[in-house]
Every structure is written in C-alpha cells, then in structure tokens.
C-alpha cells in the first residue's frame, strides 16, 4: 500500500513538473496547440476557466498582474487550493477535522459554486 501511494505521488509530481515546464516554455496566447474553451467557442461567453492557461503561463513567469488580468478567480483561488492540498495530508486531516470540514465540506462546495456562477455572470456583463 505504501509503495502504491508513493508511486502515485511520484506520478502526480512528475505530471505537474512536465506540465509546468510546458506551460512555462510555451505561451498559450501565441500557440495553437493549447485547447480552446468549448463554452466560449459555442456561446461566445467567457466561462470561469477562460484565461486560466494564459494565467498559469504568466504566474510561472511571476507576472502576477497579467495573470490576474487573464483570470482573477484562478489567481485568487491559489491560497485556497494550496490549503486544500495541505489539508489532504494525514497529519492535518486528523488534527483539524472541523476546520477541514468547514473549508472543504458540502457547505463550502455550495459557496464555491455560487462564486463560480457569480463570476461567470459578472465577467460577461
């Protein structure tokens, strides 16, 4: 079981590093290889994820202002995502179960969905 968890972690870290290197090296704004947003393609509206690839490229180059301009929700969610990764470790999961449930439980999911819908509406007004 430990070997399986270690190999899964190694695979995940490897994929993140490879994708990070790819996004660092190639700018999605100038490269046709990156997939386009199907919501934007079909409707002409910007979904909450639109601009995320360009924002990731800019974040990897430490251009926070440009990344925020491409997708402010992605940039603003980085601390929450990082905290979620930390709370997935056994030590924090067992030490702070109420905090984890508050931040990542069912009610938090409703808040996140409301934020996504509100962001979708506001960015398309």
N, C-alpha and C positions, 0 to 999 in steps of 0.2 A: 504494500500500500504506500509506503514512504517513497519507494522508487517511482511509483506511478505519479505521485504528487510532484516529486522533483522533476521528472521528465516533462510533465505538463507545464510546470513553471518555466523550465528551460525553453520549451517550445514557445510559450507566450512571450517571454522576454526576447527571444530571437526574432519573432514576428514583429514585435514593437520596434526593435532596433532596425530591422530591414525596412519596414515602412517609414520609420523616422528618417533614415538615410535617403530613401526615395523621395519623400516629401521635402527634405532639405535640399536635395540636388535639383529637383525639377519644380518649377513654378506652375501650379495648376491654371493660373491665369493665362499662361503663354503656351501650354502644352495641350495637345488634343487627346492625349492618352487617357486623361482622367475622365471618369464618367460625369455626365451632366445630370442635373436634378430632373427626375421624371415629372415631378409636380410642376416645376417651372416650365418644362418643355410643353406639357399638355395644357396648363391653365394660364401660364404667363405670370403666376403669382410666386412670390418667394416664400418657401416653406421655412420653418425654424432652423433647418440644417443648411440652407443655402448659404454659401460663402465659407463653410467650415473647412473645406480643403485649402482654400486660399489663406484662411486664418491660421491653420496649422502650419503652413509654409512660412508665414510671417512670424509666428511665435517661435519657430525653430531658428529664425534669424534674429530673434529678440526685437522685432519691430512690433511692439505692443499696440501702438496707436493704429497702425494699419490693420493688424489682426482684429482689433476692436471694431474698426470700420467695416470689415468684411462680415463679421458675425459677433456682435456684442454678447449674445447669450452664451456662446461657446466659451469665450474668454472669461465671462463672469462665473461660469459653472466649474472652472478648473479647481478652485479650492474644495468645492463640494464633492467632485469626483475623486480628488486626492484623499479626502477624508473617508470617502466610501471604501477606497482601496485599503486604507489603514484599518477601518472597522471590519474588514473581511478577514483580518488575521485573527488567529485563535485567542491571542492574549487580550486584545481589545474587545473581541466579541464576547468573551466570558467576563471580563472585568467591568464593562459598561453596557450591559444588555438593554437597560431602559433608554439610554442615550441613543444607542444604535437603532432601537425600535422607533424612537421619536423622529430621528433624522432619515431613516430608510424604511419605515413601516408603511402600512397601507394609507394612512392619512397623508404621509409625505408624498406618496405617489399621486394622490389627488391634487395636492398643491403643485407638484411638478407639472401635471397635465394642464392645470389651469394657467400656469405660467407659459407653457408652450402655446396654448390656444391664444392667450392674450398677446404674446409676442408675434404670433402669426398674423393676427388682426392688425396690430399697430404697425408692423413693418410693411403692410400692404395698403395702408391708408394713404 
